[in-house]
Amino acid sequence: MAQPRVVTIHYTLTNDQGEQLDSSRVEGREPLSYLEGAQNIIGGLESALNEKNAGDQVKVSVEPAEGYGEVNEELVQPVPRSAFEGVDTIEPGMQFQAQTPGGPQVVRVVEVGDETVTIDANHPLAGQTLHFDVEVVEAREATDEEKEHGHAH
């Protein structure tokens, strides 16, 4: 098996409508570095970048199953408004960190009623096909410390 590499990329992410969702190519942003095989980035993108080297350019579309998954309707649920104690204003689109049995999880407010607030714990990009335009800036062998820690340094 090949030694894990640290791959550094510049990317632009768009949705099916061509709207830019994220980019490392904006002023003040650094390229993204990840450790191959450590699940630092979504699987569909990492697979498309395997064995790519500095200077390679790749356009890849990642289906939900290889990205952030399909929307799970069980993760959209009403909670009592009292769960937001100390928050004066609650509006759709707001995000909160909820404590769950599996640890902290970010939830988005979908709807606000008099007694309940409907939250969505799905990743904001769940259910979407993601379109990446990627340039590989660097690919190098990972250090022992990076391999041990499971991420690029």
Salt bridges, closest charged atoms under 4 A:
ASP16 OD1 - HIS131 NE2 2.57
ASP22 OD1 - ARG29 NH1 2.90
GLU36 OE2 - ARG5 NH2 2.86
ASP120 OD2 - ARG108 NH2 3.07
ASP144 OD1 - LYS147 NZ 3.71
GLU145 OE1 - HIS153 ND1 3.69
GLU146 OE2 - ARG140 NH2 2.71
